[in-house]
């Protein structure tokens, strides 16, 4: 039996940016109810045929959201716990699952355990809650002790996940978010550096807390199967395919994309696939030819994996990070103004979402490569008696393709525009415009 996340189509929201929240969060500031704006996005998200939201960070923090101050409090720049509870309820009523960020590798300096060490030094009962705590010298931020910090950022001290007390605290946090809000999963920040023993125990404990609770980890490099298996996580971020999707178009090299799918064949269908996010330049800024937006999204929705749209990219928004700032990737957008952004791409992505939603081959079907050149690529997702065939063309000019059929059939239908496509002698005959794709349904006899 399939799970909800195998059929998932995600919409990714960075809420502090989308709502225009202040960059700094004073510890005694009032709660500002910005979830009312986020609620207005729910019909739009469902209109794109997305059935899951990844929203985060949400925990109370001091600045960008990943310097956690309180794990049981919604960031007051967004609203109250009750506001988020209502948001989750509205999402669930609309058929949308909710996944939040779990920032468990490190905390902010205002987290109660770290504050206690600063105040009491070696007498603090929390001195073993953090990695590398050493009272022989001070930190670069003026503390009387030093500690391990995430990538040398001393405002982000690393938790000691080998400490049973820390683990129990974090498992209690997850149970709180499940019991209080009904969340459906957690995206583990910095999963690539989390202890595997912690993740194995996390998998066991969350399975007891909620059936079909989804664990997805942020992993950039490495063999994804180390994380994605029955003992640790259900999914990780597919940065390898993310890179191939835009560079394979910029370099006119579909071999890169096809090779990535072959290499990841063991886990590809379980990976969280995306073309941009809150840490990466917008796809519309990465592609040299904007016409390739259509073929990239065609691949995102039909290759093995769980696709995700980053808020605003359905309107081909641009944005590039600088050496010192990610702000351009995390803009404030109001749903009241977003109608003016609508473009042909918006409707195209919604159509792809409908196709994926209505055709189980795209969640469960076996991947089969059919044709491959540097500029044209076709593959199938095959079930027992039917198949979806995807064909894409990254050339600037039209291309004629002859594609072998993976199942017997006399005609194919392009699910994007409803046009009939001929099949003769076991081959699909198709002409694609430059930068475009087709998603064909073949029903076997």
N, C-alpha and C positions, 0 to 999 in steps of 0.2 A: 504494500500500500504506500502510495506517495505521500510526502509531507508537504506542508504549505510552502516551505522555503524552496523545495525543488521546482515549484511553479512560480516562485517569487519574481516580481518585477519591482525593483526598488526605486524610490525617490529619496535622494540624499539632501538633507538640510543641515546647514551650519547655522543654528538659530540666532546666535549672538550677532552674526553678520547680517542675516536676512532681515532681522527686526531693527537694525540700527542701534543696538544696545551700546552704551558707553564702553570704551576699552578698559577702563579701570572700575573696580567694584569695591568701594569702601566697606569695611566690615560692619559698619553700623548703618548702612544705607537702607532706605525703604524698598519694599518689593514694588516693582513696576509691572503692570499686567500686560505684557506683550503677547501672551498666548492668544489673546483675542485676534491679533493679526494672523498668527499661525493657523488658527481655525479657518480663516477665510481661504486658505490654500487647499483645504481638504477636497472640495469639489474639483478643483483643477487637477490635483494629483490623481484622483480617480478617473477624471476625464482623459488623462493620458494612459489609462488602463494599468497604472501602477497599483499593486495590491499590498505594498509594504513601504514603510518609511524608516529610513535610518536617520535619526536625529541626534545631534550631539556636537559638542559636549553639553551636558545638562546639570552636572553636579555644581553646587555652589563653589565659586572660585574667585580668585583675585583679579585675573586679567583675561587671557585668551581662552580660558575654560579648561585647560589641562593642568592647571596648578590648583588642585582640589583643596577646598577649605572645609567642606562638610559633605560627606557622601550620602547623607539622608535628607538633604535639602536641595530643592530645585534652585538654580541660580536666580537670585532675587532680581537680577536685571531682566529676567524673562517673566517672572510672576511667582506664584505660590505653588506649593504641592497640590492644593486643591485645583488650581488652574490646569496643571499638567494632567491630573486625574481626569478632568473633563475632556482634555484634548485626546487622551488615549481612548476614552469611551466613545467620542465622536468618530475617531478613526475606525474603531472596531465595528461600530454601527454601519459604517460605509464599506466594510470589507477590506480594511487596511490594517495589516499587522504593524507593530511598533517595536523597533530595535533602537537601543540607546548605547552611547559610549560608556565603556567601563575602563576608567583610567586607574589601573591597579599596579603599574610599575613604579609610580612615584606620586608624591603629593605636592601641594604647595607648602610654603613655610608657615602658613597660618593654620595648618591642620593641627588639631589638639595635641596629638602625640609629639609632633615636632616642637610645638610651642613649649610643651612640658620639659623636653630635653634642654631647650634654650634657657628655661627658668631654673631648673634644678640640677643640670649637669649630670654627673655620674650617679646622683641619687634618684634620677628619674626612673620610674618603672618601665618607661617606654624606650630606654636607651638601646634595646635590642630590636626595636621595631624597624630600624633603618640599617642599610648595609654600610659597612666600612666605618662605623662611628669610632672615632679615635680622639681621646681627650689630651693627646700629647701636643697637638698644635691646633691652630684655629683655621677657620674657613676663609675664603676670599671675601665673604660678606660680613666678616667681623665677629663670627661666632667663636666661642671659646673651645670649640671642638670642630673636627672635620668629618666628612662623610662622603659616600659615593653619590654622585649627581648624574642625572640623565644627560649624556653627551657633554659633560662638563658645564651644564647650566645649573649653577648652585641654587637657583630659586626653585629647582625641581629635585629635592632629595629622594633617593631611591628607597622604596620599601624593601624590607627583608622578607621575601616570600618563603624562606626556609623556616621562619619562626611560626610555630603552630598558632600562637595567639593572633598574629597578623592574618593568617589564612582564615581562621574562624571569624575574625572581624569582617573580612571581605565577603565570605560566604553569607554572613548575616546581612550585609549590605544588599547582596543580590536577592536574597529572600525578601527583604523589605521592599525592593522595587517590584518584585513579582506580586507580593501580597497586597501592597498599597495601590499599585497603579495597573497591574495586569500586563506588564511588558512581555513581549514575545521572544526577546533575544537580546544579546549583548555583543557589541563589537569591541574586542579587546585591543585597546591602544597599545602600541609597542609590543605586540605579541612575539615578534622576532627575538626579543631579549627576555621574555618571561620564562621562568623555570618550567620545564616539561612536567615535573612532578606536580606542581601547582595546577597546571592545565589538565592533567589527568584526573586529579581529585575534583577539580571544578566541573569536569564533564560528568562524573559520577553524581556529584551533589546536585547539580542543576537538573539532571534527569529525574531525580527524586522530587524536586520542587515543582516542576511543571512539564507535562508531556509536550513533546515537540519544541522544547525551548532550544533556540538556535544560538550557537557560539561561533562567531566569525572573528578572525584575528587579522590585525594589520601586520602583514609580512611583505617586505619588498623583495629581498633576494633570498635564494636558497631553494632547496628541494621541497616543494610545497607538501609533498606526501609525508614529510616528517611531522607536520602539524595536522594535516587533514587525514584522519583515520578514525576507526571506531573508538579509540581510547582517548583522543585529545579533542580536537576541534572539528566542527562540521564543515568549515570553510575558511579560506583566507583570501585576502585581496590579491587579485591576479595582475600584479604590476608587470609581469613579463608580457602578457598579451596587451595590456594597456600601451606599452611602448611600441609593440609591433603594429598595432592598429593605426597609429598615426605615422610612424616612420615607414611602414610598408606602403603607405600611399605617397608620402613625400618622396620616397626613393624609387617609386614604381617597382616595388619588390614584394609581390604576394608570397614569394617563397618564405619570407621571414614569418609571416602569419601562419602559413600552413605548417612550417616546421615547429612553431611554438605549440600548436594544437597536437601535433604528433608527439612531441616531447612530454607534454602534460597529459597524455591520454589516460593515465591511471586515475587522475583526479579532476580533469578539466570540467566535467559537468557539475562539480560541486563548488567550483571557485566563484568568488564574487567578482564580476567583470564590470569594467567601467572605462570611460574615456577621459574623464577629468574628475577632480574632487577639490576639497578645501586646501590641499597642499600642492596641487599640480595646475599648471597653466590650462586655461580653457582650451578645449579642442579647436574652437574657431580661431584661436591665436596660434595653435601649433601647426595647423594644416597650411601648406603653401597654396593649395588650390581649394577655395571654399566649396566648390562643387563636390568635393570628396566627402563632405559631411554626410551626404545621403548614403554612400556606400559604406562608410565607417559604421553608421548606426544600423544599417542592414546586417552587417557582420555581428555587431554587438548583440543584436536580438536573436540571431539564428545560430551562431556558433555555440558549442557546449559552454555552459556557465550560467550564472544567475545575474542578469543585467541590471545596471543601476544608472539612473539619470541624475546628474548633479543640478541642483536648483538653478534655473535660468538658462542652462545650456540647451533646453528645448527651444529657446529663442535665438540660438546661435550667438549668445553673448560672448564678448571677448574679455580677456583678463590675463595678465601676466604678473608673476611674483617678481619682486625686486630682491636685491641682496639683503635688504633689511626688513622687508614687509611682505605679508601675505594679504594685505587688505584688498587689493584689486581682485583677488579670487573669492572674496567673501562679501560681496556688495549688499547694501540695504536695498530691498525691493519691496514695493507695496502691491498687493494683489489688485488694488483699485486702479493702479496705473499700468498693469501688465498687459492689458489688452492691446496696447499700442506696440508691444513687442511681437505679437503673434505674426508668424510668417509661414511659408510653405513647409518649412522643416517641422514646425510644431505639429501640424496635422499628419505629417509623414511618420513622426515618432509615435503619435497616438495610434495610427494604423498598424505600425509594427507591434505595438502593445496588444492590440486586438488580435492580430494574427497569432502571436505567441500564446495569448490567453486561450484561444479557441482550438489550438492544434497541439495535442499532447506529444507529437513527435519532437517538438522543440524543447520539451522538458525531459523526456525519457528516451527519445530516439537515439539509436546508435549512429555515431558520426562516420561518414564514409567520404573520403576525398574522391572527386570525379575527374576534374581537369585542373591543370595548374600551369600558368606561364607567369612571367614577371608582371603582366598587366591584366590578366583575366584569371578568374578563380571560380571554381564551382565545387560544391559539396552537397551531401545529402544528410538528412536526419531520418533514419529508417525505423519504422515499426514493423509489425508482422505482415501487414497487408497494405501499407501505404507509406508514402515518403514525402518529405518536404525537400525540395532542391533549391538551394540558394546559388545565384550567379552574380558576380560583381565585375565591374570594369573600371580600372583606375586610369585608363588612357583619357586623353582630352578629346578623342574622336570616337565615333561609334565603332562597335566591334561585333562581328558575327561569331556565334559560338555553336558548336555541336557537342552536346553533353550526353554521355551514355546514361541511360535510365537505370536506377538502382532496383526498381521493381517493374514488372510488366504493366504497361498502360498504353492507351491509344491517344490520349490527350492530357495535357497539363493545363492548369489554370493559374494565372499570375494573381496571387492573392492580394497584391497591392492595388491593381486596377481592374481586376476581374476579366482580363483579356485571355482568350484561349490561345494556347501555344501548341503547335503541332509536334507530334512524335512520329517519326518514320524510321523503320528498321532499327528500333531500339535506341534511337537518339532524339534528343530534344533540340530543335532548331530555333535559335533565339538571336535577336540583335539587341544589344544594349547601348544606350547613349553613353557618352563619356561621363564618368563619375557617378554612374547610377547602378542599380542592382535590381534583381527580380527575385521573388520568393514564390516558387511554383509548387502546387499540390498535385501529386500523382496518386490516383487510387488504383491499386492492383485489382486484378480480376480473380 
